[in-house]
Amino acid sequence: MLPRTGSKKKIAAPWLGFLIMAMLFLIVFLFLSRVNKK
């Protein structure tokens, strides 16, 4: 049980980082689109 949870955390860590990077990329993209409109 314990080793499985540890492996799940190790696998989930990169996915969380990928999601955070995707969110930041979307925010920057929306910000640039607003600046371009102005």
mmJSON file of the N, C-alpha and C atoms, coordinates in Angstrom:
{"data_MODEL":{"atom_site":{
"group_PDB":["ATOM","ATOM","ATOM","ATOM","ATOM","ATOM","ATOM","ATOM","ATOM","ATOM","ATOM","ATOM","ATOM","ATOM","ATOM","ATOM","ATOM","ATOM","ATOM","ATOM","ATOM","ATOM","ATOM","ATOM","ATOM","ATOM","ATOM","ATOM","ATOM","ATOM","ATOM","ATOM","ATOM","ATOM","ATOM","ATOM","ATOM","ATOM","ATOM","ATOM","ATOM","ATOM","ATOM","ATOM","ATOM","ATOM","ATOM","ATOM","ATOM","ATOM","ATOM","ATOM","ATOM","ATOM","ATOM","ATOM","ATOM","ATOM","ATOM","ATOM","ATOM","ATOM","ATOM","ATOM","ATOM","ATOM","ATOM","ATOM","ATOM","ATOM","ATOM","ATOM","ATOM","ATOM","ATOM","ATOM","ATOM","ATOM","ATOM","ATOM","ATOM","ATOM","ATOM","ATOM","ATOM","ATOM","ATOM","ATOM","ATOM","ATOM","ATOM","ATOM","ATOM","ATOM","ATOM","ATOM","ATOM","ATOM","ATOM","ATOM","ATOM","ATOM","ATOM","ATOM","ATOM","ATOM","ATOM","ATOM","ATOM","ATOM","ATOM","ATOM","ATOM","ATOM"],
"id":[1,2,3,4,5,6,7,8,9,10,11,12,13,14,15,16,17,18,19,20,21,22,23,24,25,26,27,28,29,30,31,32,33,34,35,36,37,38,39,40,41,42,43,44,45,46,47,48,49,50,51,52,53,54,55,56,57,58,59,60,61,62,63,64,65,66,67,68,69,70,71,72,73,74,75,76,77,78,79,80,81,82,83,84,85,86,87,88,89,90,91,92,93,94,95,96,97,98,99,100,101,102,103,104,105,106,107,108,109,110,111,112,113,114],
"type_symbol":["N","C","C","N","C","C","N","C","C","N","C","C","N","C","C","N","C","C","N","C","C","N","C","C","N","C","C","N","C","C","N","C","C","N","C","C","N","C","C","N","C","C","N","C","C","N","C","C","N","C","C","N","C","C","N","C","C","N","C","C","N","C","C","N","C","C","N","C","C","N","C","C","N","C","C","N","C","C","N","C","C","N","C","C","N","C","C","N","C","C","N","C","C","N","C","C","N","C","C","N","C","C","N","C","C","N","C","C","N","C","C","N","C","C"],
"label_atom_id":["N","CA","C","N","CA","C","N","CA","C","N","CA","C","N","CA","C","N","CA","C","N","CA","C","N","CA","C","N","CA","C","N","CA","C","N","CA","C","N","CA","C","N","CA","C","N","CA","C","N","CA","C","N","CA","C","N","CA","C","N","CA","C","N","CA","C","N","CA","C","N","CA","C","N","CA","C","N","CA","C","N","CA","C","N","CA","C","N","CA","C","N","CA","C","N","CA","C","N","CA","C","N","CA","C","N","CA","C","N","CA","C","N","CA","C","N","CA","C","N","CA","C","N","CA","C","N","CA","C","N","CA","C"],
"label_alt_id":[null,null,null,null,null,null,null,null,null,null,null,null,null,null,null,null,null,null,null,null,null,null,null,null,null,null,null,null,null,null,null,null,null,null,null,null,null,null,null,null,null,null,null,null,null,null,null,null,null,null,null,null,null,null,null,null,null,null,null,null,null,null,null,null,null,null,null,null,null,null,null,null,null,null,null,null,null,null,null,null,null,null,null,null,null,null,null,null,null,null,null,null,null,null,null,null,null,null,null,null,null,null,null,null,null,null,null,null,null,null,null,null,null,null],
"label_comp_id":["MET","MET","MET","LEU","LEU","LEU","PRO","PRO","PRO","ARG","ARG","ARG","THR","THR","THR","GLY","GLY","GLY","SER","SER","SER","LYS","LYS","LYS","LYS","LYS","LYS","LYS","LYS","LYS","ILE","ILE","ILE","ALA","ALA","ALA","ALA","ALA","ALA","PRO","PRO","PRO","TRP","TRP","TRP","LEU","LEU","LEU","GLY","GLY","GLY","PHE","PHE","PHE","LEU","LEU","LEU","ILE","ILE","ILE","MET","MET","MET","ALA","ALA","ALA","MET","MET","MET","LEU","LEU","LEU","PHE","PHE","PHE","LEU","LEU","LEU","ILE","ILE","ILE","VAL","VAL","VAL","PHE","PHE","PHE","LEU","LEU","LEU","PHE","PHE","PHE","LEU","LEU","LEU","SER","SER","SER","ARG","ARG","ARG","VAL","VAL","VAL","ASN","ASN","ASN","LYS","LYS","LYS","LYS","LYS","LYS"],
"label_asym_id":["A","A","A","A","A","A","A","A","A","A","A","A","A","A","A","A","A","A","A","A","A","A","A","A","A","A","A","A","A","A","A","A","A","A","A","A","A","A","A","A","A","A","A","A","A","A","A","A","A","A","A","A","A","A","A","A","A","A","A","A","A","A","A","A","A","A","A","A","A","A","A","A","A","A","A","A","A","A","A","A","A","A","A","A","A","A","A","A","A","A","A","A","A","A","A","A","A","A","A","A","A","A","A","A","A","A","A","A","A","A","A","A","A","A"],
"label_entity_id":["1","1","1","1","1","1","1","1","1","1","1","1","1","1","1","1","1","1","1","1","1","1","1","1","1","1","1","1","1","1","1","1","1","1","1","1","1","1","1","1","1","1","1","1","1","1","1","1","1","1","1","1","1","1","1","1","1","1","1","1","1","1","1","1","1","1","1","1","1","1","1","1","1","1","1","1","1","1","1","1","1","1","1","1","1","1","1","1","1","1","1","1","1","1","1","1","1","1","1","1","1","1","1","1","1","1","1","1","1","1","1","1","1","1"],
"label_seq_id":[1,1,1,2,2,2,3,3,3,4,4,4,5,5,5,6,6,6,7,7,7,8,8,8,9,9,9,10,10,10,11,11,11,12,12,12,13,13,13,14,14,14,15,15,15,16,16,16,17,17,17,18,18,18,19,19,19,20,20,20,21,21,21,22,22,22,23,23,23,24,24,24,25,25,25,26,26,26,27,27,27,28,28,28,29,29,29,30,30,30,31,31,31,32,32,32,33,33,33,34,34,34,35,35,35,36,36,36,37,37,37,38,38,38],
"pdbx_PDB_ins_code":[null,null,null,null,null,null,null,null,null,null,null,null,null,null,null,null,null,null,null,null,null,null,null,null,null,null,null,null,null,null,null,null,null,null,null,null,null,null,null,null,null,null,null,null,null,null,null,null,null,null,null,null,null,null,null,null,null,null,null,null,null,null,null,null,null,null,null,null,null,null,null,null,null,null,null,null,null,null,null,null,null,null,null,null,null,null,null,null,null,null,null,null,null,null,null,null,null,null,null,null,null,null,null,null,null,null,null,null,null,null,null,null,null,null],
"Cartn_x":[0.843,0.0,0.883,1.823,2.658,3.486,4.187,4.995,4.136,2.898,2.025,1.71,1.396,1.067,2.295,3.487,4.712,4.907,4.687,4.857,3.818,2.608,1.557,1.962,2.521,2.953,4.051,4.994,6.095,5.535,4.514,3.929,3.083,2.418,1.527,2.327,3.507,4.302,4.547,5.07,5.321,4.031,2.925,1.647,1.216,1.394,1.021,1.871,3.148,4.035,3.616,3.256,2.823,1.553,0.617,-0.639,-0.361,0.54,0.883,1.501,2.405,3.04,1.995,1.044,-0.014,-0.87,-1.209,-2.028,-1.278,0.021,0.819,0.885,1.053,1.13,-0.181,-1.316,-2.621,-2.79,-2.379,-2.508,-1.672,-0.44,0.438,-0.156,-0.703,-1.289,-2.468,-3.336,-4.489,-4.011,-2.992,-2.465,-1.916,-1.146,-0.574,-1.69,-2.73,-3.837,-4.517,-4.673,-5.302,-4.413,-3.099,-2.168,-2.196,-2.257,-2.273,-3.543,-4.673,-5.93,-5.818,-5.183,-5.024,-4.01],
"Cartn_y":[-1.201,0.0,1.258,1.343,2.552,2.78,1.748,1.975,2.423,1.932,2.326,3.819,4.297,5.725,6.562,6.093,6.832,6.928,5.806,5.819,6.741,6.736,7.606,9.069,9.415,10.801,11.171,10.269,10.545,10.745,9.955,10.063,11.333,11.708,12.872,14.18,14.179,15.421,16.03,15.289,15.866,16.357,15.644,16.06,17.399,17.575,18.858,19.977,19.739,20.758,21.081,20.047,20.268,21.111,20.811,21.581,23.034,23.245,24.622,25.374,24.725,25.376,25.707,24.79,25.027,26.221,26.313,27.432,28.747,28.773,29.998,30.375,29.378,29.638,30.257,29.73,30.267,31.698,31.958,33.312,34.294,33.909,34.783,34.994,33.918,34.022,34.995,34.886,35.801,37.229,37.399,38.742,39.371,38.58,39.102,39.429,38.613,38.862,40.188,40.479,41.742,42.916,42.765,43.854,44.097,43.018,43.162,43.89,43.598,44.259,45.767,46.16,47.59,48.173],
"Cartn_z":[0.0,0.0,0.0,0.955,1.053,-0.215,-0.733,-1.938,-3.125,-3.187,-4.31,-4.223,-3.022,-2.87,-3.226,-2.836,-3.142,-4.647,-5.369,-6.825,-7.452,-6.907,-7.464,-7.302,-6.141,-5.923,-6.915,-7.144,-8.085,-9.493,-9.857,-11.201,-11.304,-10.221,-10.248,-10.263,-9.661,-9.58,-10.966,-11.953,-13.283,-13.936,-13.713,-14.318,-13.732,-12.417,-11.787,-12.38,-12.543,-13.122,-14.548,-15.322,-16.711,-16.743,-15.828,-15.779,-15.413,-14.458,-14.046,-15.229,-15.959,-17.109,-18.169,-18.385,-19.382,-18.969,-17.686,-17.202,-17.399,-17.04,-17.209,-18.69,-19.567,-21.006,-21.495,-21.02,-21.436,-20.945,-19.711,-19.153,-19.98,-20.3,-21.098,-22.482,-23.077,-24.413,-24.402,-23.398,-23.296,-23.074,-22.236,-21.962,-23.244,-24.009,-25.256,-26.245,-26.305,-27.238,-26.89,-25.595,-25.19,-25.58,-25.383,-25.729,-27.234,-28.017,-29.479,-29.93,-29.274,-29.638,-29.408,-28.289,-28.004,-29.002],
"occupancy":[1.0,1.0,1.0,1.0,1.0,1.0,1.0,1.0,1.0,1.0,1.0,1.0,1.0,1.0,1.0,1.0,1.0,1.0,1.0,1.0,1.0,1.0,1.0,1.0,1.0,1.0,1.0,1.0,1.0,1.0,1.0,1.0,1.0,1.0,1.0,1.0,1.0,1.0,1.0,1.0,1.0,1.0,1.0,1.0,1.0,1.0,1.0,1.0,1.0,1.0,1.0,1.0,1.0,1.0,1.0,1.0,1.0,1.0,1.0,1.0,1.0,1.0,1.0,1.0,1.0,1.0,1.0,1.0,1.0,1.0,1.0,1.0,1.0,1.0,1.0,1.0,1.0,1.0,1.0,1.0,1.0,1.0,1.0,1.0,1.0,1.0,1.0,1.0,1.0,1.0,1.0,1.0,1.0,1.0,1.0,1.0,1.0,1.0,1.0,1.0,1.0,1.0,1.0,1.0,1.0,1.0,1.0,1.0,1.0,1.0,1.0,1.0,1.0,1.0],
"B_iso_or_equiv":[0.0,0.0,0.0,0.0,0.0,0.0,0.0,0.0,0.0,0.0,0.0,0.0,0.0,0.0,0.0,0.0,0.0,0.0,0.0,0.0,0.0,0.0,0.0,0.0,0.0,0.0,0.0,0.0,0.0,0.0,0.0,0.0,0.0,0.0,0.0,0.0,0.0,0.0,0.0,0.0,0.0,0.0,0.0,0.0,0.0,0.0,0.0,0.0,0.0,0.0,0.0,0.0,0.0,0.0,0.0,0.0,0.0,0.0,0.0,0.0,0.0,0.0,0.0,0.0,0.0,0.0,0.0,0.0,0.0,0.0,0.0,0.0,0.0,0.0,0.0,0.0,0.0,0.0,0.0,0.0,0.0,0.0,0.0,0.0,0.0,0.0,0.0,0.0,0.0,0.0,0.0,0.0,0.0,0.0,0.0,0.0,0.0,0.0,0.0,0.0,0.0,0.0,0.0,0.0,0.0,0.0,0.0,0.0,0.0,0.0,0.0,0.0,0.0,0.0],
"pdbx_formal_charge":[null,null,null,null,null,null,null,null,null,null,null,null,null,null,null,null,null,null,null,null,null,null,null,null,null,null,null,null,null,null,null,null,null,null,null,null,null,null,null,null,null,null,null,null,null,null,null,null,null,null,null,null,null,null,null,null,null,null,null,null,null,null,null,null,null,null,null,null,null,null,null,null,null,null,null,null,null,null,null,null,null,null,null,null,null,null,null,null,null,null,null,null,null,null,null,null,null,null,null,null,null,null,null,null,null,null,null,null,null,null,null,null,null,null],
"auth_seq_id":[1,1,1,2,2,2,3,3,3,4,4,4,5,5,5,6,6,6,7,7,7,8,8,8,9,9,9,10,10,10,11,11,11,12,12,12,13,13,13,14,14,14,15,15,15,16,16,16,17,17,17,18,18,18,19,19,19,20,20,20,21,21,21,22,22,22,23,23,23,24,24,24,25,25,25,26,26,26,27,27,27,28,28,28,29,29,29,30,30,30,31,31,31,32,32,32,33,33,33,34,34,34,35,35,35,36,36,36,37,37,37,38,38,38],
"auth_comp_id":["MET","MET","MET","LEU","LEU","LEU","PRO","PRO","PRO","ARG","ARG","ARG","THR","THR","THR","GLY","GLY","GLY","SER","SER","SER","LYS","LYS","LYS","LYS","LYS","LYS","LYS","LYS","LYS","ILE","ILE","ILE","ALA","ALA","ALA","ALA","ALA","ALA","PRO","PRO","PRO","TRP","TRP","TRP","LEU","LEU","LEU","GLY","GLY","GLY","PHE","PHE","PHE","LEU","LEU","LEU","ILE","ILE","ILE","MET","MET","MET","ALA","ALA","ALA","MET","MET","MET","LEU","LEU","LEU","PHE","PHE","PHE","LEU","LEU","LEU","ILE","ILE","ILE","VAL","VAL","VAL","PHE","PHE","PHE","LEU","LEU","LEU","PHE","PHE","PHE","LEU","LEU","LEU","SER","SER","SER","ARG","ARG","ARG","VAL","VAL","VAL","ASN","ASN","ASN","LYS","LYS","LYS","LYS","LYS","LYS"],
"auth_asym_id":["A","A","A","A","A","A","A","A","A","A","A","A","A","A","A","A","A","A","A","A","A","A","A","A","A","A","A","A","A","A","A","A","A","A","A","A","A","A","A","A","A","A","A","A","A","A","A","A","A","A","A","A","A","A","A","A","A","A","A","A","A","A","A","A","A","A","A","A","A","A","A","A","A","A","A","A","A","A","A","A","A","A","A","A","A","A","A","A","A","A","A","A","A","A","A","A","A","A","A","A","A","A","A","A","A","A","A","A","A","A","A","A","A","A"],
"auth_atom_id":["N","CA","C","N","CA","C","N","CA","C","N","CA","C","N","CA","C","N","CA","C","N","CA","C","N","CA","C","N","CA","C","N","CA","C","N","CA","C","N","CA","C","N","CA","C","N","CA","C","N","CA","C","N","CA","C","N","CA","C","N","CA","C","N","CA","C","N","CA","C","N","CA","C","N","CA","C","N","CA","C","N","CA","C","N","CA","C","N","CA","C","N","CA","C","N","CA","C","N","CA","C","N","CA","C","N","CA","C","N","CA","C","N","CA","C","N","CA","C","N","CA","C","N","CA","C","N","CA","C","N","CA","C"],
"pdbx_PDB_model_num":[1,1,1,1,1,1,1,1,1,1,1,1,1,1,1,1,1,1,1,1,1,1,1,1,1,1,1,1,1,1,1,1,1,1,1,1,1,1,1,1,1,1,1,1,1,1,1,1,1,1,1,1,1,1,1,1,1,1,1,1,1,1,1,1,1,1,1,1,1,1,1,1,1,1,1,1,1,1,1,1,1,1,1,1,1,1,1,1,1,1,1,1,1,1,1,1,1,1,1,1,1,1,1,1,1,1,1,1,1,1,1,1,1,1]
}}}
